[in-house]
Amino acid sequence: MSKLHRPQPENLRGSFAGLLQRLVVLLYGVVAYAIFFATFLYAIGFVGNVVVAKSIDAPALAPLGLALLTNGALLGLFAVQHSLMARPFFKRWLTRLIPEPAERSTYVLFSSLALLLLFAFWQPMGGVVWQVENEVARALIQLGFAFGWMLVLVTTFLINHFDLFGLRQVWLCFRQRPYTSLKFTTPGPYKLVRHPLYVGWFFAFWCTPTMTAAHLFFAVMTTVYILVAIRLEERDLEKFHPEYTEYKLRTPMLIPRVGANAEPVHHAFD
């Protein structure tokens, strides 16, 4: 796919005022990224019940009905924000209000704020759905949990971590370089499944030796959201990357083909 070049907005070019504006955009992107990364680290502790003040399985304080309503609303808020701001029509509207290079950083910032709200107001619900006592099994499950978070982080670097989280856009703006859209590629695990990043989330959310009611609610709701989000994301990907249709036909969504039924995947666009 040919690269697209976007000229920098006129008000971000040249002069001291332009330099100042570009510097503000750059700092905004860096701050948004720093908030994201802190949120990501907190999320590991929140879901894994380590280090943080209040985790997903903290002692229940509210009645079950109120806890379900509160947690459902918090997850719904994140889902709406995360999906709405990712849609092309919303991006077009947003860039009428803010410089285009800051659009991705704004998305990252608001996603982080939605998660921080969830962490702050989450209502644990008590009750154990399952508990694994065998030490070897517990260790394997915890290894799956760690694998999930590592897979999430690694896949972002495979598809350009800095572009995904807005740093590349604000840096190019600061240097007065045109933004170049990334080519569609399928590095590493993307040759096995179309969404290894989401596979990582599933490992991170479901791998727990002690599954409480709150954790199960969180895992089920986020799984439903991810499956819906994949459909929306793939619709956009097919629109902007014609190669994606062939890739979609050749590559499973989330579960790799294994064994005798596995077929080699050959991508003309790799």
TORGU-376256 format. One line per 5 residues: number of its first residue (from 1); for each residue x, y, z of N, C-alpha, C. Coordinates in steps of 0.1 Angstrom, whole numbers. Layout:
NUM> X:Y:Z:X:Y:Z:X:Y:Z  ...
***
This chain:
1> 9:-12:0:0:0:0:9:12:0  6:22:-8:14:34:-9:13:42:4  23:49:7:24:57:19:16:70:17  9:75:27:2:87:27:10:98:34  10:110:28:18:121:34:8:132:38
6> 8:136:51:0:146:55:8:159:58  6:170:52:14:182:55:10:187:69  19:193:76:16:198:89:7:210:87  -2:212:97:-11:224:97:-3:237:96  -8:247:89:-1:260:87:3:266:101
11> -6:265:111:-4:272:123:7:265:132  12:253:127:23:247:134:36:248:126  37:256:116:49:258:108:56:271:111  69:270:111:77:282:111:75:291:123  83:302:124:82:312:134:83:307:149
16> 86:316:158:87:313:172:74:307:177  63:314:173:50:309:178:47:295:173  51:292:161:49:279:156:57:269:163  70:273:166:79:264:174:73:261:188  67:271:194:61:270:207:49:261:207
21> 41:262:197:29:253:195:33:239:193  44:237:185:48:223:182:54:217:195  61:225:203:67:221:216:55:217:225  45:225:226:33:221:234:27:208:230  25:206:217:20:194:212:29:182:215
26> 42:184:214:51:173:218:50:170:233  50:180:241:49:178:256:36:171:259  25:175:253:12:169:255:13:154:252  19:151:240:20:137:237:28:129:247  39:135:252:48:128:261:40:126:274
31> 33:136:279:25:135:291:15:124:290  8:124:279:-3:114:276:3:100:276  15:99:270:21:85:270:25:81:284  31:91:292:35:88:306:23:83:314  12:90:313:0:86:320:-5:72:315
36> -4:70:302:-8:56:297:1:46:304  14:48:304:23:37:308:21:35:323  19:45:331:16:43:345:3:36:347  -7:39:339:-20:32:339:-18:17:336  -10:14:326:-7:0:322:-1:-8:333
41> 9:-2:340:15:-8:351:6:-10:362  -3:0:365:-13:-2:376:-23:-13:372  -26:-14:360:-36:-24:355:-31:-38:358  -18:-40:357:-12:-53:360:-14:-57:375  -12:-47:384:-14:-49:398:-29:-50:401
46> -37:-42:394:-51:-43:397:-57:-56:394  -54:-62:382:-60:-75:378:-53:-86:385  -40:-85:388:-32:-95:394:-32:-95:410  -38:-85:416:-39:-84:430:-25:-83:437  -17:-74:431:-4:-72:436:-1:-57:437
51> 6:-53:448:11:-40:450:1:-28:452  -9:-28:443:-18:-16:443:-27:-16:456  -32:-4:459:-40:-2:471:-53:-10:471  -60:-9:459:-73:-16:458:-73:-24:445  -74:-37:446:-73:-45:434:-87:-50:430
56> -88:-58:420:-100:-63:415:-107:-72:425  -100:-78:434:-105:-88:444:-104:-83:458  -104:-69:460:-104:-64:473:-117:-68:480  -117:-66:494:-129:-70:501:-141:-62:496  -153:-69:495:-165:-63:491:-170:-53:501
61> -174:-41:497:-179:-31:506:-194:-27:503  -198:-28:490:-211:-24:486:-220:-37:484  -234:-35:484:-243:-46:481:-240:-51:467  -243:-64:465:-240:-70:452:-247:-62:440  -259:-59:442:-266:-52:431:-260:-39:427
66> -256:-31:437:-250:-18:435:-236:-20:429  -229:-30:433:-216:-33:428:-217:-37:413  -226:-45:409:-228:-49:395:-231:-37:387  -240:-28:391:-244:-16:384:-232:-7:382  -225:-5:393:-213:4:392:-202:-1:383
71> -199:-14:384:-189:-20:376:-193:-21:361  -206:-24:359:-211:-24:345:-210:-10:339  -213:0:347:-213:14:341:-198:18:338  -189:14:347:-175:18:345:-169:11:333  -172:-2:331:-168:-9:319:-174:-4:307
76> -187:0:308:-194:5:296:-189:19:292  -185:27:302:-179:40:299:-166:38:291  -158:28:296:-145:26:289:-148:21:274  -157:12:273:-160:6:260:-165:16:250  -174:25:255:-179:36:246:-168:45:242
81> -160:50:252:-149:59:249:-139:52:239  -135:40:242:-125:33:234:-129:31:220  -141:27:218:-146:25:204:-150:37:197  -157:46:204:-162:58:197:-150:67:192  -140:69:201:-129:78:197:-120:71:186
86> -121:58:184:-113:51:174:-119:52:160  -132:56:160:-139:56:147:-134:68:138  -133:66:125:-128:76:116:-136:89:117  -150:88:118:-158:100:118:-155:108:130  -152:102:142:-149:109:154:-135:116:153
91> -126:109:147:-112:115:145:-113:127:136  -121:127:125:-123:138:117:-129:150:125  -139:147:133:-145:158:141:-134:163:151  -127:154:158:-118:159:168:-107:168:163  -102:164:151:-91:172:145:-95:186:140
96> -108:189:141:-112:202:138:-110:211:151  -108:204:162:-107:211:175:-92:212:180  -85:202:176:-71:201:181:-62:198:169  -49:201:170:-40:198:159:-40:183:156  -40:179:144:-40:165:140:-30:156:146
101> -17:161:147:-7:153:154:-10:149:168  -19:156:175:-23:153:189:-35:144:190  -41:140:179:-53:132:179:-50:119:186  -40:112:182:-38:98:188:-34:100:203  -26:110:207:-23:112:221:-36:115:229
106> -45:122:223:-58:125:230:-66:112:232  -66:103:222:-72:90:224:-66:82:235  -53:82:235:-45:75:245:-48:80:259  -48:94:260:-51:100:273:-65:97:278  -75:98:270:-88:96:275:-91:81:278
111> -84:72:270:-85:58:274:-79:55:288  -68:62:290:-61:60:303:-70:66:315  -76:77:312:-85:83:322:-97:75:325  -102:68:314:-114:59:316:-110:47:325  -98:42:323:-93:31:331:-90:35:345
116> -85:47:347:-82:52:361:-95:54:369  -106:58:362:-119:59:368:-123:45:372  -121:35:364:-125:22:367:-118:17:379  -105:19:379:-97:15:391:-101:21:404  -104:34:403:-108:42:415:-121:38:421
121> -131:35:412:-145:33:417:-150:19:415  -141:10:412:-144:-4:410:-149:-10:424  -160:-18:423:-166:-24:435:-163:-39:436  -154:-43:444:-152:-58:445:-165:-64:450  -167:-77:447:-180:-83:449:-179:-96:458
126> -167:-100:461:-166:-112:470:-170:-125:463  -169:-136:470:-174:-149:464:-163:-155:455  -160:-168:457:-150:-175:449:-157:-184:439  -154:-182:427:-160:-191:416:-152:-204:415  -139:-202:414:-130:-214:415:-117:-210:422
131> -110:-220:427:-97:-217:434:-88:-230:431  -77:-228:425:-68:-238:422:-58:-240:434  -58:-252:440:-49:-254:452:-35:-260:448  -35:-268:437:-22:-274:433:-12:-264:430  0:-265:436:10:-255:435:15:-254:421
136> 17:-265:414:22:-265:400:12:-259:391  -1:-262:393:-11:-256:385:-12:-241:387  -11:-237:400:-11:-223:403:0:-215:396  12:-222:396:24:-215:390:22:-214:375  16:-224:369:14:-224:354:3:-213:350
141> -7:-212:359:-17:-202:356:-11:-188:358  -3:-186:368:4:-173:370:14:-170:358  20:-181:353:29:-179:341:20:-174:329  8:-180:328:-1:-176:317:-4:-161:319  -7:-157:331:-10:-143:334:2:-134:330
146> 14:-137:333:26:-129:330:28:-129:314  25:-141:308:27:-142:294:17:-133:287  5:-132:292:-5:-123:286:-1:-109:285  4:-104:297:8:-90:297:20:-87:288  29:-97:288:41:-96:280:38:-96:265
151> 28:-104:261:24:-105:247:18:-92:243  9:-86:252:3:-73:249:14:-63:246  24:-62:255:34:-52:253:43:-54:240  47:-67:238:55:-70:227:48:-68:214  36:-71:213:29:-69:200:27:-54:197
156> 26:-46:207:26:-31:203:39:-27:197  50:-32:201:63:-28:195:64:-34:181  58:-46:179:59:-52:166:52:-44:155  41:-37:159:33:-29:150:36:-14:151  47:-11:158:52:3:160:45:9:173
161> 50:6:184:46:11:197:44:26:198  53:33:192:53:48:193:43:54:184  40:48:173:29:53:165:15:50:172  14:38:177:2:33:183:-2:42:195  8:47:202:5:56:214:8:70:212
166> 9:75:199:9:89:196:23:96:197  33:90:201:46:96:203:52:99:189  51:90:180:56:93:166:50:105:160  37:106:161:30:117:155:35:131:160  36:132:174:39:145:179:54:148:177
171> 63:137:176:77:140:173:79:144:159  72:138:150:73:143:136:68:157:134  57:160:141:52:174:141:62:184:146  69:180:157:79:189:163:90:192:153  94:181:146:105:182:137:101:188:123
176> 88:191:122:82:196:110:84:186:98  82:173:101:82:163:91:68:158:89  65:155:76:51:150:73:49:136:80  37:134:84:33:121:90:32:111:78  38:100:80:38:89:70:30:77:76
181> 19:74:70:11:62:75:19:49:74  17:41:84:24:28:84:19:19:74  28:11:68:23:0:59:17:-11:67  8:-18:60:2:-30:67:11:-41:66  16:-47:77:25:-58:78:20:-68:88
186> 25:-80:88:21:-91:97:34:-97:103  40:-90:112:52:-95:119:49:-105:129  59:-115:131:58:-124:142:45:-131:144  39:-130:156:27:-137:159:15:-133:150  16:-121:143:5:-118:134:4:-127:122
191> 14:-136:120:14:-146:110:5:-158:115  3:-159:128:-4:-170:134:-19:-167:136  -21:-155:141:-35:-150:144:-35:-135:140  -48:-131:137:-49:-117:133:-48:-107:145  -51:-112:157:-51:-103:168:-44:-108:180
196> -31:-110:179:-23:-115:191:-24:-106:203  -25:-93:201:-27:-84:212:-39:-87:220  -50:-90:214:-62:-94:221:-60:-108:228  -53:-117:221:-50:-129:228:-43:-127:241  -33:-117:241:-26:-114:253:-36:-109:264
201> -46:-101:260:-56:-96:270:-63:-108:276  -67:-117:268:-75:-129:273:-66:-137:283  -54:-139:280:-45:-145:290:-44:-137:303  -43:-124:301:-41:-115:313:-53:-115:322  -65:-115:315:-78:-114:323:-83:-127:328
206> -80:-138:321:-86:-151:326:-77:-160:334  -64:-158:333:-54:-166:340:-53:-161:355  -60:-167:363:-60:-164:377:-63:-177:385  -54:-181:395:-57:-193:403:-69:-192:412  -73:-179:415:-85:-177:423:-94:-168:416
211> -105:-173:410:-115:-165:403:-126:-161:412  -127:-148:414:-138:-143:423:-149:-138:414  -161:-135:420:-172:-130:412:-169:-117:405  -162:-108:411:-158:-96:405:-148:-98:393  -139:-107:395:-129:-110:384:-136:-116:373
216> -145:-125:375:-153:-132:365:-161:-122:357  -168:-113:364:-176:-103:358:-167:-94:348  -156:-90:354:-146:-82:346:-142:-90:333  -138:-103:335:-133:-110:324:-143:-113:313  -155:-116:318:-166:-118:308:-170:-106:300
221> -171:-95:307:-175:-82:301:-164:-77:291  -151:-78:295:-141:-74:286:-139:-83:274  -142:-96:276:-142:-105:265:-152:-102:255  -165:-99:259:-175:-95:250:-172:-83:243  -166:-73:250:-162:-60:244:-152:-63:233
226> -142:-71:236:-131:-73:227:-136:-80:214  -145:-89:215:-151:-96:204:-159:-86:195  -166:-77:201:-173:-67:194:-164:-57:187  -153:-53:195:-144:-43:190:-136:-49:178  -133:-62:178:-126:-68:167:-134:-66:154
231> -147:-68:154:-155:-66:142:-155:-51:137  -155:-42:146:-155:-28:142:-141:-24:137  -131:-29:144:-117:-27:139:-114:-33:126  -119:-45:123:-116:-51:111:-123:-45:99  -135:-39:102:-142:-32:92:-134:-20:87
236> -128:-13:97:-120:-1:93:-107:-6:86  -101:-17:91:-89:-21:85:-91:-25:70  -102:-32:67:-105:-36:53:-107:-24:44  -112:-13:50:-115:-1:43:-102:6:39  -92:7:49:-80:15:47:-69:6:42
241> -70:-7:43:-59:-16:38:-65:-27:30  -66:-26:17:-73:-36:9:-66:-50:11  -53:-51:15:-47:-63:17:-53:-71:28  -60:-64:37:-65:-71:49:-75:-81:46  -82:-80:35:-92:-90:32:-86:-103:29
246> -75:-103:22:-68:-116:19:-62:-121:32  -56:-112:40:-50:-117:53:-61:-123:62  -73:-117:62:-84:-122:70:-88:-136:66  -88:-139:53:-92:-152:48:-81:-163:51  -69:-159:52:-58:-168:54:-54:-171:68
251> -58:-161:77:-53:-162:91:-64:-162:101  -64:-171:110:-75:-172:120:-75:-159:129  -86:-157:135:-88:-144:143:-79:-145:156  -82:-156:164:-76:-156:177:-69:-169:181  -73:-180:175:-67:-193:178:-59:-198:166
256> -46:-201:168:-38:-205:157:-42:-219:152  -40:-221:139:-42:-235:133:-30:-243:137  -32:-255:142:-21:-264:146:-24:-278:141  -13:-286:141:-14:-300:137:-16:-302:122  -22:-313:119:-23:-317:105:-32:-307:97
261> -41:-301:104:-51:-292:97:-45:-278:94  -33:-275:100:-27:-262:98:-23:-260:84  -26:-249:78:-22:-245:65:-11:-234:65  -1:-235:57:9:-224:57:3:-212:52  7:-201:58:2:-188:54:12:-180:46
266> 9:-176:34:19:-169:26:13:-155:23  20:-145:27:14:-131:26:23:-124:15  16:-120:4:23:-112:-6:27:-99:-1  21:-94:10:23:-81:15:32:-81:27  38:-92:31:47:-92:42:60:-84:40
***
